[in-house]
Amino acid sequence: MSKSEFELTWQELEPGCIVTEPGNAVSYKTGDWRSQRPTYKFERCIKCGVCQLFCPEGCIKKNEDGCFEADLYHCKGCGICATECPAYVITMEDEA
């Protein structure tokens, strides 16, 4: 069984305390507390992946059609993807 990054001692950390395991939200369902969720108009999608590049959680993945979509279990609703989308595919709506 391996240690998580929270169980490491200071001697075991990488120089500069660099995060070596990005996307730490993958281990937890962090999307439960968001106040807004992304909605999509995939017919506008140009499949550029800009939304994926700017997502701070790394929760946007390519779907079966080649469009990019957030995993709502991990999306925190920050709206960066919607702001950066050049084709205006993504809009943020209030969570029900």
C-alpha positions as a printed NumPy array, in Angstrom:
array([[  0.   ,   0.   ,   0.   ],
       [  1.45 ,   3.361,  -0.987],
       [  1.302,   6.563,   0.993],
       [ -0.869,   9.435,  -0.14 ],
       [  0.723,  12.855,  -0.552],
       [ -0.804,  13.829,   2.801],
       [  1.025,  11.044,   4.624],
       [  4.501,  12.047,   3.422],
       [  7.017,  13.493,   5.819],
       [  8.825,  16.696,   4.894],
       [ 11.935,  14.671,   4.041],
       [ 10.002,  12.735,   1.366],
       [  8.64 ,  15.8  ,  -0.457],
       [ 10.001,  16.748,  -3.872],
       [ 12.425,  19.719,  -3.9  ],
       [ 10.401,  22.925,  -3.994],
       [  7.33 ,  21.043,  -2.697],
       [  6.154,  20.486,  -6.272],
       [  2.799,  18.727,  -6.603],
       [  3.622,  15.467,  -8.358],
       [  0.057,  14.137,  -8.373],
       [ -2.051,  16.705, -10.259],
       [ -5.823,  16.534, -10.224],
       [ -6.126,  15.62 ,  -6.567],
       [ -9.901,  16.091,  -6.819],
       [-10.042,  12.838,  -8.778],
       [-10.032,  10.979,  -5.474],
       [-13.103,  12.836,  -4.171],
       [-16.549,  13.802,  -5.485],
       [-15.988,  17.537,  -5.193],
       [-18.812,  18.525,  -7.53 ],
       [-21.468,  18.113,  -4.839],
       [-20.964,  21.619,  -3.48 ],
       [-20.943,  23.693,  -6.674],
       [-23.565,  26.402,  -7.16 ],
       [-23.386,  26.432, -10.98 ],
       [-22.93 ,  23.693, -13.571],
       [-21.751,  23.807, -17.178],
       [-24.299,  23.12 , -19.901],
       [-23.367,  22.525, -23.522],
       [-24.537,  23.278, -27.052],
       [-22.42 ,  20.598, -28.705],
       [-23.61 ,  21.542, -32.194],
       [-21.374,  24.648, -31.837],
       [-18.324,  22.716, -30.605],
       [-15.234,  22.983, -32.826],
       [-13.446,  20.298, -30.746],
       [-10.492,  22.563, -29.978],
       [ -9.984,  21.465, -26.355],
       [ -9.423,  24.974, -24.989],
       [-11.9  ,  24.275, -22.184],
       [ -9.866,  21.217, -21.176],
       [ -6.619,  23.207, -21.16 ],
       [ -7.992,  25.886, -18.838],
       [ -9.907,  23.635, -16.411],
       [ -8.095,  23.939, -13.064],
       [ -9.459,  20.575, -11.899],
       [ -8.634,  18.586, -15.026],
       [-12.166,  17.21 , -15.071],
       [-12.947,  17.963, -18.725],
       [-12.505,  14.976, -21.037],
       [-13.29 ,  14.18 , -24.667],
       [-16.635,  12.386, -25.068],
       [-17.641,   9.766, -27.666],
       [-18.397,  12.448, -30.282],
       [-15.032,  14.174, -29.87 ],
       [-16.466,  17.118, -27.965],
       [-15.205,  18.043, -24.523],
       [-17.38 ,  17.682, -21.443],
       [-16.871,  18.091, -17.685],
       [-17.166,  15.177, -15.301],
       [-19.798,  16.602, -12.964],
       [-18.58 ,  14.477, -10.043],
       [-15.463,  16.65 ,  -9.985],
       [-16.516,  19.96 , -11.592],
       [-16.628,  22.745,  -9.017],
       [-18.571,  25.146, -11.238],
       [-15.9  ,  27.844, -11.497],
       [-16.957,  28.791, -15.049],
       [-13.451,  29.17 , -16.473],
       [-14.303,  26.718, -19.262],
       [-17.297,  28.835, -20.297],
       [-15.243,  32.025, -20.253],
       [-12.451,  30.532, -22.374],
       [-14.575,  28.622, -24.922],
       [-14.055,  30.416, -28.279],
       [-17.236,  28.944, -29.798],
       [-19.515,  29.799, -26.833],
       [-20.494,  26.145, -26.429],
       [-20.516,  26.248, -22.619],
       [-22.82 ,  28.289, -20.423],
       [-23.095,  28.167, -16.68 ],
       [-26.507,  27.576, -15.118],
       [-27.552,  27.604, -11.488],
       [-27.515,  24.201,  -9.872],
       [-31.034,  22.899,  -9.179]])
